Amino acid sequence: MGKFKRYLLVACCLLSTLGILLARSTPATPSSRGVAIAQNPALNVNNTAPLIEEFTFLIKDFKISHQSEINNLNITVRYRYIANIPDAAYPDFRLTAKDIENLLTNYPNKKDYWEIINKKITMMVLEKYPAIASVTSEIQVSPSPLVPDLRSSIVTRNRSSHVRLGSKKNAQRK
């Protein structure tokens, strides 16, 4: 037998042995095309792991008279829901946005820094919406004649205690 044929025979034997070893060590499941696909335990979804749900929205080009001039704000609001939130408890983000706009429109102290206003936004959201466990608000203030710099304030506030929807304490808030 020639040298080439021996190498070919050895290579075929090795590939065959490797295929048998892989087939024994890796369970396979059929795919939709009928091809065996190795299962990867890292890709399995663990339904018992805690689910984290978040939602983000933007209030774009909100005009407000503050600090002696008209300011243009872009406000990004991101919140995390409480664990195991019931389907009926998700807040309508449009109401949350309207509440933020009302707070800004009726804001009493026209000299407060944007950081102070932003803290009050996050406080109001958590007080009014018990299904929200954490809220982050970013206020971007566009450049203006008095302050020609783009600036922003980012505030994150977490609920201090575990909230259960439907409790007497939360029922009073509605």
C-alpha positions in Angstrom: 0.0 0.0 0.0 1.4 3.4 -0.9 2.3 6.1 1.6 -0.6 8.3 0.5 -3.2 5.6 0.9 -1.9 4.8 4.4 -2.3 8.5 5.4 -5.7 8.6 3.9 -6.8 5.4 5.8 -5.4 6.7 9.1 -7.2 10.1 8.5 -10.5 8.4 7.8 -10.1 6.2 10.9 -9.4 9.3 13.1 -12.3 11.3 11.7 -14.6 8.3 12.1 -13.5 7.8 15.7 -13.8 11.5 16.5 -17.4 11.5 15.0 -18.4 8.6 17.2 -16.9 10.2 20.3 -18.7 13.5 19.6 -22.0 11.8 19.0 -21.7 10.0 22.3 -20.7 13.0 24.4 -23.1 15.6 23.0 -26.9 15.1 23.1 -28.5 16.3 19.9 -31.9 17.5 19.0 -33.5 17.7 15.6 -33.8 21.1 14.1 -36.5 22.2 11.8 -34.4 21.1 8.8 -33.8 17.6 10.2 -30.2 18.3 11.0 -28.9 17.3 14.4 -27.9 20.4 16.4 -25.9 20.1 19.6 -27.6 21.5 22.7 -25.8 24.3 24.5 -26.7 24.5 28.2 -25.7 28.1 28.2 -28.4 29.0 25.7 -31.2 27.4 27.7 -33.7 29.9 29.2 -34.1 29.5 33.0 -37.8 30.3 33.7 -37.1 30.4 37.4 -34.5 33.2 37.2 -35.8 36.7 38.1 -37.2 38.6 35.2 -36.1 42.3 35.0 -38.3 44.5 32.9 -37.5 48.1 32.0 -39.2 50.8 29.8 -37.8 54.0 28.3 -39.4 57.0 26.7 -38.4 60.4 25.5 -40.1 63.8 26.0 -38.6 65.7 23.0 -38.2 69.4 22.6 -40.1 70.4 25.8 -40.1 74.2 26.1 -40.0 75.7 29.6 -39.5 79.2 31.0 -36.8 78.7 33.7 -33.8 80.6 35.0 -34.8 83.8 33.2 -35.2 82.3 29.7 -37.0 79.8 27.5 -35.2 76.5 27.6 -35.5 73.5 25.3 -35.4 70.1 27.1 -35.1 66.6 26.0 -36.0 64.3 28.9 -35.3 60.6 28.7 -37.1 58.5 31.4 -36.2 54.9 32.1 -37.8 52.8 34.7 -37.7 49.3 36.0 -40.9 47.6 37.0 -41.4 45.7 40.3 -40.7 42.0 40.2 -43.7 39.9 39.1 -45.7 42.8 38.0 -49.3 41.8 37.1 -50.3 42.5 33.5 -53.0 45.0 34.6 -50.5 47.0 36.7 -48.2 48.3 33.9 -48.5 52.1 33.9 -49.3 53.9 30.6 -46.1 55.9 29.9 -48.2 58.7 28.3 -49.7 59.4 31.7 -46.2 59.4 33.3 -44.9 61.8 30.6 -47.9 64.1 31.1 -47.3 64.1 34.9 -43.7 65.1 34.3 -44.8 67.9 31.9 -47.3 69.1 34.4 -44.7 69.2 37.1 -42.3 71.2 34.9 -45.0 73.6 33.7 -46.1 74.3 37.3 -42.7 74.2 38.9 -42.7 76.9 41.6 -39.0 77.9 41.9 -37.8 79.3 38.6 -34.2 79.5 39.9 -33.7 75.9 41.0 -30.8 74.0 39.3 -31.8 71.3 36.8 -30.4 68.7 39.2 -33.0 69.7 41.9 -35.8 69.6 39.3 -34.7 66.2 38.2 -34.7 64.9 41.8 -38.3 66.0 42.1 -39.2 64.3 38.9 -37.9 61.0 40.1 -39.5 61.4 43.5 -42.9 62.2 41.9 -42.7 59.2 39.5 -42.0 56.7 42.4 -44.7 58.2 44.6 -47.4 58.2 42.0 -46.6 54.8 40.3 -46.2 51.9 42.7 -45.5 49.4 39.8 -42.2 51.2 39.2 -39.3 50.0 41.4 -36.6 52.3 40.0 -36.5 55.4 37.8 -33.7 57.2 35.9 -34.4 60.6 34.4 -32.0 62.5 32.2 -32.7 66.1 31.4 -30.7 67.5 28.5 -30.8 71.3 28.3 -30.1 72.7 24.9 -27.6 75.6 24.5 -29.3 79.0 25.0 -28.2 82.7 24.7 -27.4 82.9 28.5 -25.8 79.4 28.7 -24.3 78.4 25.3 -23.4 74.9 26.5 -25.3 71.6 26.1 -25.7 70.2 29.6 -27.6 67.4 31.3 -28.6 66.1 34.7 -29.0 62.3 35.4 -30.8 61.1 38.5 -31.6 57.6 39.5 -33.9 56.8 42.4 -34.9 53.4 43.7 -37.9 52.5 45.8 -36.8 52.1 49.4 -39.0 49.2 50.3 -40.7 46.3 48.6 -44.0 47.3 47.2 -46.9 44.9 46.8 -49.7 46.0 44.5 -53.1 46.0 46.0 -52.0 46.6 49.6 -53.8 49.2 51.7 -50.9 51.6 51.6 -50.8 51.6 47.7 -54.6 51.8 47.4 -54.5 55.2 49.2 -52.1 56.5 46.6 -54.4 55.9 43.7 
